[in-house]
Amino acid sequence: MDKQKVIVEMKQVYKDRPQGIEHTLRVLNNAEVIMAEENLSDQDQELIAIAAILHDIGIPRALEKYGSSKSTFQEQEGGVIARSILEKLGYDSDKTDRVCYIVGNHHTKSKIDGLDFQIIWEADLLVNLENMEISKTPQKLEGYIKENFKTQGGLKLIKKEF
């Protein structure tokens, strides 16, 4: 599937939240950089790119429905919206299930169950770390990196960024 079609759909959902589009495209870029260091099939790269594009797709509905973008609300709403988009675009049902699992759990570290999910975790965390207090304390940041970054690409990227 052409990821540009998914980006068009994502931008439609975020039409009133340009910061959401910017964040998503940064996460996608990070995921692509990380994937370049891993030995992944084209199909795996496609799935990861799509999951990166849709990872926060539940935020607008969570804000509308609950008045909050709290991670549990994002996850709860995101999987449903991601499924709707991917079904509309005719994406493979097994791959849709996997993307929706990642989107529906992307803030829950204990749910990471594969390299695809780990790459999304790291790509998103790289962007989010910029606004986290832990990034200002070198010793704490070092431990946080060891705890959360497992891929060669993610480790290279975080060392470059921080």
C-alpha atoms as an extended CHARMM CRD file, in Angstrom:
* protein
*
       162  EXT
         1         1  MET       CA              0.0000000000        0.0000000000        0.0000000000  PROA      1               0.0000000000
         2         2  ASP       CA              1.1970000000        3.4910000000       -0.7900000000  PROA      2               0.0000000000
         3         3  LYS       CA              1.9050000000        5.1870000000        2.5370000000  PROA      3               0.0000000000
         4         4  GLN       CA              0.9530000000        8.5260000000        0.9530000000  PROA      4               0.0000000000
         5         5  LYS       CA             -2.6810000000        7.3630000000        0.9150000000  PROA      5               0.0000000000
         6         6  VAL       CA             -2.4760000000        6.7400000000        4.6550000000  PROA      6               0.0000000000
         7         7  ILE       CA             -0.8380000000       10.1370000000        5.1920000000  PROA      7               0.0000000000
         8         8  VAL       CA             -3.7180000000       11.8090000000        3.3280000000  PROA      8               0.0000000000
         9         9  GLU       CA             -6.2060000000       10.0650000000        5.6310000000  PROA      9               0.0000000000
        10        10  MET       CA             -4.1880000000       10.9620000000        8.7410000000  PROA      10              0.0000000000
        11        11  LYS       CA             -4.0540000000       14.6130000000        7.6920000000  PROA      11              0.0000000000
        12        12  GLN       CA             -7.8240000000       14.6170000000        7.2520000000  PROA      12              0.0000000000
        13        13  VAL       CA             -8.2970000000       13.3900000000       10.8270000000  PROA      13              0.0000000000
        14        14  TYR       CA             -5.8200000000       16.0400000000       12.0560000000  PROA      14              0.0000000000
        15        15  LYS       CA             -7.1430000000       18.8650000000        9.8710000000  PROA      15              0.0000000000
        16        16  ASP       CA             -7.6500000000       21.0770000000       12.9610000000  PROA      16              0.0000000000
        17        17  ARG       CA             -4.4640000000       19.9500000000       14.7420000000  PROA      17              0.0000000000
        18        18  PRO       CA             -1.3810000000       20.7680000000       12.6380000000  PROA      18              0.0000000000
        19        19  GLN       CA              0.8950000000       19.8920000000       15.5620000000  PROA      19              0.0000000000
        20        20  GLY       CA             -0.4510000000       16.3410000000       15.3510000000  PROA      20              0.0000000000
        21        21  ILE       CA              0.5400000000       16.1280000000       11.6880000000  PROA      21              0.0000000000
        22        22  GLU       CA              4.0220000000       17.4570000000       12.4660000000  PROA      22              0.0000000000
        23        23  HSD       CA              4.5050000000       15.0050000000       15.3420000000  PROA      23              0.0000000000
        24        24  THR       CA              3.3080000000       12.0910000000       13.2300000000  PROA      24              0.0000000000
        25        25  LEU       CA              5.6320000000       12.8970000000       10.3370000000  PROA      25              0.0000000000
        26        26  ARG       CA              8.5800000000       13.1780000000       12.7350000000  PROA      26              0.0000000000
        27        27  VAL       CA              7.7440000000        9.7640000000       14.2140000000  PROA      27              0.0000000000
        28        28  LEU       CA              7.4770000000        8.3420000000       10.6870000000  PROA      28              0.0000000000
        29        29  ASN       CA             10.8840000000        9.7900000000        9.8260000000  PROA      29              0.0000000000
        30        30  ASN       CA             12.4080000000        8.2920000000       12.9800000000  PROA      30              0.0000000000
        31        31  ALA       CA             10.8520000000        4.9140000000       12.1960000000  PROA      31              0.0000000000
        32        32  GLU       CA             12.3040000000        5.0220000000        8.6780000000  PROA      32              0.0000000000
        33        33  VAL       CA             15.7720000000        5.8740000000       10.0210000000  PROA      33              0.0000000000
        34        34  ILE       CA             15.5500000000        3.0320000000       12.5560000000  PROA      34              0.0000000000
        35        35  MET       CA             14.2940000000        0.5850000000        9.9090000000  PROA      35              0.0000000000
        36        36  ALA       CA             17.2720000000        1.4070000000        7.6970000000  PROA      36              0.0000000000
        37        37  GLU       CA             19.5110000000       -0.1760000000       10.3560000000  PROA      37              0.0000000000
        38        38  GLU       CA             17.4110000000       -3.3290000000       10.6950000000  PROA      38              0.0000000000
        39        39  ASN       CA             17.1210000000       -6.2350000000        8.2740000000  PROA      39              0.0000000000
        40        40  LEU       CA             13.4330000000       -5.9230000000        7.4120000000  PROA      40              0.0000000000
        41        41  SER       CA             11.3690000000       -7.0750000000        4.4690000000  PROA      41              0.0000000000
        42        42  ASP       CA              9.5390000000       -4.5260000000        2.3490000000  PROA      42              0.0000000000
        43        43  GLN       CA              6.2590000000       -5.7830000000        3.8310000000  PROA      43              0.0000000000
        44        44  ASP       CA              7.5170000000       -5.2440000000        7.3890000000  PROA      44              0.0000000000
        45        45  GLN       CA              8.7420000000       -1.7660000000        6.5120000000  PROA      45              0.0000000000
        46        46  GLU       CA              5.3640000000       -0.9110000000        4.9960000000  PROA      46              0.0000000000
        47        47  LEU       CA              3.4830000000       -2.1110000000        8.0790000000  PROA      47              0.0000000000
        48        48  ILE       CA              5.7760000000       -0.1600000000       10.4190000000  PROA      48              0.0000000000
        49        49  ALA       CA              5.4450000000        3.0000000000        8.3250000000  PROA      49              0.0000000000
        50        50  ILE       CA              1.6550000000        2.6900000000        8.3870000000  PROA      50              0.0000000000
        51        51  ALA       CA              1.6550000000        2.0990000000       12.1500000000  PROA      51              0.0000000000
        52        52  ALA       CA              3.8640000000        5.1820000000       12.5800000000  PROA      52              0.0000000000
        53        53  ILE       CA              1.4770000000        7.2910000000       10.5030000000  PROA      53              0.0000000000
        54        54  LEU       CA             -1.5330000000        6.1040000000       12.5030000000  PROA      54              0.0000000000
        55        55  HSD       CA             -0.0070000000        5.7270000000       15.9710000000  PROA      55              0.0000000000
        56        56  ASP       CA             -1.6830000000        8.8510000000       17.4600000000  PROA      56              0.0000000000
        57        57  ILE       CA             -4.7680000000        8.8540000000       15.2420000000  PROA      57              0.0000000000
        58        58  GLY       CA             -7.0400000000        8.5250000000       18.3040000000  PROA      58              0.0000000000
        59        59  ILE       CA             -6.0660000000       11.8880000000       19.8140000000  PROA      59              0.0000000000
        60        60  PRO       CA             -8.6760000000       14.0880000000       18.0990000000  PROA      60              0.0000000000
        61        61  ARG       CA            -11.5230000000       11.7170000000       19.0110000000  PROA      61              0.0000000000
        62        62  ALA       CA            -10.1960000000       11.2910000000       22.5660000000  PROA      62              0.0000000000
        63        63  LEU       CA            -10.1710000000       15.0600000000       22.9920000000  PROA      63              0.0000000000
        64        64  GLU       CA            -13.6640000000       15.3280000000       21.5600000000  PROA      64              0.0000000000
        65        65  LYS       CA            -15.0990000000       12.4100000000       23.5430000000  PROA      65              0.0000000000
        66        66  TYR       CA            -13.2250000000       12.6570000000       26.8630000000  PROA      66              0.0000000000
        67        67  GLY       CA            -11.7210000000       16.1460000000       26.8280000000  PROA      67              0.0000000000
        68        68  SER       CA             -8.3150000000       14.5250000000       27.2000000000  PROA      68              0.0000000000
        69        69  SER       CA             -5.5530000000       13.0480000000       25.0720000000  PROA      69              0.0000000000
        70        70  LYS       CA             -4.4890000000       10.7710000000       27.9380000000  PROA      70              0.0000000000
        71        71  SER       CA             -2.6680000000        7.7220000000       26.5840000000  PROA      71              0.0000000000
        72        72  THR       CA             -5.4160000000        5.2630000000       27.5280000000  PROA      72              0.0000000000
        73        73  PHE       CA             -7.9740000000        7.3040000000       25.5960000000  PROA      73              0.0000000000
        74        74  GLN       CA             -5.6310000000        7.5890000000       22.5930000000  PROA      74              0.0000000000
        75        75  GLU       CA             -5.1480000000        3.8310000000       22.5570000000  PROA      75              0.0000000000
        76        76  GLN       CA             -8.8450000000        3.0990000000       23.0390000000  PROA      76              0.0000000000
        77        77  GLU       CA             -9.9360000000        5.3320000000       20.1620000000  PROA      77              0.0000000000
        78        78  GLY       CA             -6.9050000000        4.9230000000       17.9120000000  PROA      78              0.0000000000
        79        79  GLY       CA             -7.3050000000        1.2540000000       17.0470000000  PROA      79              0.0000000000
        80        80  VAL       CA            -10.8880000000        1.7720000000       15.9380000000  PROA      80              0.0000000000
        81        81  ILE       CA            -10.0370000000        4.7530000000       13.7350000000  PROA      81              0.0000000000
        82        82  ALA       CA             -6.9540000000        3.0380000000       12.2840000000  PROA      82              0.0000000000
        83        83  ARG       CA             -9.0630000000        0.0040000000       11.3590000000  PROA      83              0.0000000000
        84        84  SER       CA            -11.6380000000        2.1870000000        9.6620000000  PROA      84              0.0000000000
        85        85  ILE       CA             -8.9740000000        3.9560000000        7.5940000000  PROA      85              0.0000000000
        86        86  LEU       CA             -7.1640000000        0.7650000000        6.6130000000  PROA      86              0.0000000000
        87        87  GLU       CA            -10.3610000000       -1.0520000000        5.6740000000  PROA      87              0.0000000000
        88        88  LYS       CA            -11.4250000000        1.9350000000        3.5630000000  PROA      88              0.0000000000
        89        89  LEU       CA             -8.0530000000        1.7700000000        1.7720000000  PROA      89              0.0000000000
        90        90  GLY       CA             -8.3340000000       -2.0040000000        1.2730000000  PROA      90              0.0000000000
        91        91  TYR       CA             -5.3160000000       -2.9540000000        3.3690000000  PROA      91              0.0000000000
        92        92  ASP       CA             -4.7280000000       -6.6540000000        4.0970000000  PROA      92              0.0000000000
        93        93  SER       CA             -6.8390000000       -7.7810000000        7.0890000000  PROA      93              0.0000000000
        94        94  ASP       CA             -4.0250000000       -9.5730000000        8.9620000000  PROA      94              0.0000000000
        95        95  LYS       CA             -1.7580000000       -6.5580000000        8.5550000000  PROA      95              0.0000000000
        96        96  THR       CA             -4.6320000000       -4.2920000000        9.6030000000  PROA      96              0.0000000000
        97        97  ASP       CA             -5.0140000000       -6.3530000000       12.7870000000  PROA      97              0.0000000000
        98        98  ARG       CA             -1.3060000000       -5.9260000000       13.5310000000  PROA      98              0.0000000000
        99        99  VAL       CA             -1.2920000000       -2.1820000000       12.8920000000  PROA      99              0.0000000000
       100       100  CYS       CA             -4.3840000000       -1.7880000000       15.0750000000  PROA      100             0.0000000000
       101       101  TYR       CA             -2.7610000000       -3.7890000000       17.8750000000  PROA      101             0.0000000000
       102       102  ILE       CA              0.2570000000       -1.4760000000       17.8030000000  PROA      102             0.0000000000
       103       103  VAL       CA             -1.8450000000        1.7010000000       17.5460000000  PROA      103             0.0000000000
       104       104  GLY       CA             -4.1620000000        0.4750000000       20.3040000000  PROA      104             0.0000000000
       105       105  ASN       CA             -1.2690000000       -0.2120000000       22.6620000000  PROA      105             0.0000000000
       106       106  HSD       CA              1.4840000000        2.1670000000       21.5780000000  PROA      106             0.0000000000
       107       107  HSD       CA              1.8480000000        3.7710000000       25.0250000000  PROA      107             0.0000000000
       108       108  THR       CA              1.9160000000        0.4250000000       26.8660000000  PROA      108             0.0000000000
       109       109  LYS       CA              5.4730000000       -0.8670000000       27.0320000000  PROA      109             0.0000000000
       110       110  SER       CA              4.4220000000       -4.2590000000       28.4200000000  PROA      110             0.0000000000
       111       111  LYS       CA              2.4830000000       -4.9280000000       25.1880000000  PROA      111             0.0000000000
       112       112  ILE       CA              5.5740000000       -4.7210000000       22.9550000000  PROA      112             0.0000000000
       113       113  ASP       CA              5.7310000000       -8.1420000000       21.3290000000  PROA      113             0.0000000000
       114       114  GLY       CA              7.8610000000       -7.7130000000       18.2340000000  PROA      114             0.0000000000
       115       115  LEU       CA             10.4290000000       -5.6740000000       16.3720000000  PROA      115             0.0000000000
       116       116  ASP       CA              7.7150000000       -3.7460000000       14.4950000000  PROA      116             0.0000000000
       117       117  PHE       CA              6.1750000000       -2.5430000000       17.7550000000  PROA      117             0.0000000000
       118       118  GLN       CA              9.6000000000       -1.8340000000       19.2840000000  PROA      118             0.0000000000
       119       119  ILE       CA             10.4700000000        0.4330000000       16.3520000000  PROA      119             0.0000000000
       120       120  ILE       CA              7.2270000000        2.3990000000       16.8070000000  PROA      120             0.0000000000
       121       121  TRP       CA              7.9210000000        2.6500000000       20.5460000000  PROA      121             0.0000000000
       122       122  GLU       CA             11.4060000000        4.0500000000       19.9450000000  PROA      122             0.0000000000
       123       123  ALA       CA             10.4170000000        6.3520000000       17.0740000000  PROA      123             0.0000000000
       124       124  ASP       CA              7.6400000000        7.9470000000       19.1520000000  PROA      124             0.0000000000
       125       125  LEU       CA              9.7170000000        8.1080000000       22.3090000000  PROA      125             0.0000000000
       126       126  LEU       CA             12.4790000000        9.9590000000       20.4650000000  PROA      126             0.0000000000
       127       127  VAL       CA             10.0660000000       12.7710000000       19.6500000000  PROA      127             0.0000000000
       128       128  ASN       CA              8.3540000000       12.7430000000       23.0500000000  PROA      128             0.0000000000
       129       129  LEU       CA             11.6410000000       12.8090000000       24.9820000000  PROA      129             0.0000000000
       130       130  GLU       CA             12.2060000000       16.3890000000       23.8710000000  PROA      130             0.0000000000
       131       131  ASN       CA              9.4070000000       17.4530000000       26.2430000000  PROA      131             0.0000000000
       132       132  MET       CA             10.1910000000       15.0950000000       29.1050000000  PROA      132             0.0000000000
       133       133  GLU       CA             12.0440000000       16.1860000000       32.2440000000  PROA      133             0.0000000000
       134       134  ILE       CA             14.1610000000       13.0330000000       32.1910000000  PROA      134             0.0000000000
       135       135  SER       CA             15.9570000000       14.2840000000       29.0870000000  PROA      135             0.0000000000
       136       136  LYS       CA             17.5220000000       17.0710000000       31.1820000000  PROA      136             0.0000000000
       137       137  THR       CA             19.2610000000       14.7080000000       33.6300000000  PROA      137             0.0000000000
       138       138  PRO       CA             22.0860000000       12.7610000000       31.9480000000  PROA      138             0.0000000000
       139       139  GLN       CA             22.2290000000        9.9120000000       34.4820000000  PROA      139             0.0000000000
       140       140  LYS       CA             18.4820000000        9.3370000000       34.4360000000  PROA      140             0.0000000000
       141       141  LEU       CA             18.3880000000        9.6480000000       30.6590000000  PROA      141             0.0000000000
       142       142  GLU       CA             21.0890000000        7.0090000000       30.2780000000  PROA      142             0.0000000000
       143       143  GLY       CA             19.0820000000        4.5210000000       32.3330000000  PROA      143             0.0000000000
       144       144  TYR       CA             15.9130000000        5.4040000000       30.4600000000  PROA      144             0.0000000000
       145       145  ILE       CA             17.6450000000        4.7890000000       27.1390000000  PROA      145             0.0000000000
       146       146  LYS       CA             18.9260000000        1.3810000000       28.2950000000  PROA      146             0.0000000000
       147       147  GLU       CA             15.4470000000        0.4720000000       29.4790000000  PROA      147             0.0000000000
       148       148  ASN       CA             13.5900000000        1.5560000000       26.3320000000  PROA      148             0.0000000000
       149       149  PHE       CA             15.8560000000        1.3850000000       23.2900000000  PROA      149             0.0000000000
       150       150  LYS       CA             16.6550000000       -2.0630000000       21.9120000000  PROA      150             0.0000000000
       151       151  THR       CA             17.2170000000       -1.6160000000       18.1680000000  PROA      151             0.0000000000
       152       152  GLN       CA             20.5480000000       -0.6630000000       16.6310000000  PROA      152             0.0000000000
       153       153  GLY       CA             18.8680000000        2.0910000000       14.6480000000  PROA      153             0.0000000000
       154       154  GLY       CA             17.1010000000        3.4930000000       17.6940000000  PROA      154             0.0000000000
       155       155  LEU       CA             20.2780000000        3.4660000000       19.7700000000  PROA      155             0.0000000000
       156       156  LYS       CA             22.1980000000        5.2560000000       17.0120000000  PROA      156             0.0000000000
       157       157  LEU       CA             19.4860000000        7.8350000000       16.5970000000  PROA      157             0.0000000000
       158       158  ILE       CA             19.0800000000        8.6190000000       20.2930000000  PROA      158             0.0000000000
       159       159  LYS       CA             22.8310000000        8.9840000000       20.7610000000  PROA      159             0.0000000000
       160       160  LYS       CA             22.8270000000       11.4210000000       17.8620000000  PROA      160             0.0000000000
       161       161  GLU       CA             19.8300000000       13.3680000000       19.1990000000  PROA      161             0.0000000000
       162       162  PHE       CA             20.7230000000       13.3880000000       22.8950000000  PROA      162             0.0000000000
